[in-house]
Amino acid sequence: MKYDYDVCIVGSGAGGAPIAYELSHAGYKVLVLEKGKSFKEEDISKDELAVSRRDLFTPKLDEEKHIINDREKDGSITRYDGEEYSWSFWNGSMVGGSSNLMSGYFHRMKPNDFKLKSVFGEVKGANVVDWCINYEDLEHYYEKVERVVGVSGEVKKHSFLEPRSTAKFPHVKLEENKVTEWFDTACENLGFESISTPRAIISRSEGKRNACSYSNFCGSYACATGAKGSARAALLQKCSAEVRAESFVYKLESDVEKITAVYYYDKDLKSHAIKAKIFVLSAQAIESSRLLLNSKNKYFPHGMANNNGEVGKNLIFSAGGSGQGRFNFEDLTEKQRRELMQRGLFFNRSLQDWYEYEEKGKNFKGGTIDFLFEHANVISRASRELYNDKGELIWGKELQEKIKKQLTTSKVLSFEVFNDWLPTDACFVSVDAHEKDKFHMPVGVINLWGHPQDLKVGEHLAKNAVKVLKEMGAKDISYNISAAPPPNLVAGGCRFGEDAKTSVLDKNCKAHALENLYVTDASFMPTGGSVPYTWTIYANSFRVADEIKKVLQG
Amino acid sequence: MNTNKRTFLKTALFTTAFSLVSKGDVFASVTPLETLEVLQEDLFPHADNNASAYFSLILKHTKVSDASKKFLRNGAKWLNEEAINTYDAIYTKLSSQKRQKILQIIAKESWGESWLQTVLKYILEATLGDPIYGINKKESGWKWLAHESGQPRPTKVFL
């Protein structure tokens, strides 16, 4: 058979780019098909209207949407049309994927995250399993991500610090706001272990990438200096892999044992086929499952690699929620006010004191709390002031005075809780029988349910975060822990495992059922750890790249 | 996610310049933009935000859904209908005091609260968005809140 490429990768984000980087450097001919457009540093601005209000980097919901089936407490299902309810599960539809838009809070998973079932036991109603690799299998690749993608930070010993093969991060930590010292003091008073949060942002220039410029607009925005470790800036621009933007892959074709081609539409909706020795799917968890389910043939009548019915199952998100407290100028000294209003410097602090904890004699898997200043987006901040204390909509002078006071005489410190979203039978991806997108493909259906334990653990973490804010002197403290899924923190759907009956992928993320199909976005994760996923996606993708190299080398 | 406003759309008619009927006669004709121009002064008086022109931009924006545009237009129609029902005159012809009374009335209706919230958010966009869109003139909104925009600033508009 004549091949166009050695490797064809679907999706250019954190799951696909390490494969492209490694295999092109190894001399293989690699093609990356990316649905979104290409944006380089010179195309990037901090335009709040375009990025945050008009969704520059995500598709229009009247052209591409999801159906969301939300399971209510009584077990009934409420169906939401994503277009009708403006409920979007899209992230960064662009070269480099959503890694362009991440905040880059980088935490490794812990050794016990790889063996939740063995360590914490079964949880009723949840499909918790141990991973088929362990932390030691991935440590080398976590370290590789630190070097190749670039992670800055300061290693500080604490109760749940994961084993490291190197003593330091390759990049010194980013400059921090002075209020971190208030935080450290509060933690010391409470007996908590303050951690300097590692970031996938380089603190000194490296090759084509400039150091962080402290623009004050990081999360949700693409990086204009290349400091953020997006898959595009950190990997794709540093390798010879061909990246074809605005190429939407709509179908995989196969014989009984191999993928034979992928089919994609270009921006003019013209269809093309690509033949390659190996295909790698990394379109982000929901879309990867959807593509497999939409690729049916006589060998795989229920979707590619889905003869065991496992594709799309055990979808997970990051459970938890967020909270905040406000520091009012009237409660602060002049020096404290100046420290509070230092612009651009990071508030890189996390707590992992309760990564595991005991309650009423039972051990629980807990999680991570990241602290950060409220996003600098001014329209968003002003829009949060539309209601008075009685919950009534306000306007005119009353609204203007409230906005002025809140935005100029106080500052909000927020926290985000990350804990395990337990995998269950009720949370999965399917495709809709009727609704189609602009490419005439069935849209993805996101079937949602959060296990009650997710909320219980999230509450435990949030209450401890609140103690820190109180100790720091914050006012108006509030938090919200819910089963609402964060669309940018999604995993599962094609879990890996040793047993071909209960998993989609083998331990090398190759489909059990097909010789040349790999899935390397977060789909492979049977459980998600209690940290943002990106570092683990990058590390695992570098690991799989080594396995694919072995296959290609014969 | 806004669940309320969508339900209002299902029964709403879309018209460019809508005719309002009172006691069986065509009472007045007024465009949504004329209504929004007066309304933005009532909701958030700010000389330099150029909110009126911004509403025109929103009604043509490729990333604002047709449903949202219809809601913006239809809300203006319903506001005028409320004004006619209460004072026998369209909203733009009422005194400032009476217009505020109408706003207080519709803010208690679920459609009205949702619509006013939508309009206010667009006004805040006009007040605090980048001046490259013809809004926030001389960065007056940013100066008002001592806000420093992120760098780099946009060099072209996204419409």
Interface residues (C-beta under 8 A of the other chain):
Chain A: I44 S45 K46 D47 E48 L49 A50 R53 R54 D55 L56 K60 L61 D62 Y80 E83 E84 Y85 S86 W87 S213 S215 N216 F217 Y221 A224 R343 A376 V378 I379 A382 S383 L386 E392 L393 W395 G396 L399 Q400 I403 K404 L407 T408
Chain B: M1 N2 T3 R6 D42 L43 F44 P45 H46 H61 T62 K63 V64 S65 D66 A67 Q100 L103 A107 E113 L116 Q117 L120 K121 L124 E125 T127 L128 G129 D130 I132 Y133 W142 W144 L145 A146 H147 E148 S149 G150 Q151 P152 R153 P154 T155 V157 F158
